[in-house]
């Protein structure tokens, strides 16, 4: 009822319109490098649900890929959770609450496992 009268929007309709802006992505990565200069930075890239739901999947994909490319170009270490999410479910939206854009229990568990696994591998590679 609240959706019908306009008080709330459904999960899919709640995805904002996407706009690709190369400059914004580049400045975001440069600003992160500036803020965390001197720290051991690991950026965990949380994939937008707009990659799998909504009306503009192509733009969401373009934004995601360009952001990753800027991280690579700047030598910023990152863990992209998109491949992890896509490898475990045919529809990664199943890792989100039905009426909310946040991860559900399964989504949080999968993300935390991927982060811990990544950190363990990194630790072994660094000889710590």
Secondary structure as UniProt FT lines:
FT   TURN            2..6
FT   TURN            11..14
FT   HELIX           22..35
FT   TURN            36..38
FT   STRAND          43..45
FT   HELIX           49..51
FT   HELIX           57..73
FT   TURN            74..75
FT   STRAND          78..80
FT   HELIX           82..88
FT   HELIX           92..95
FT   TURN            98..99
FT   HELIX           105..126
//
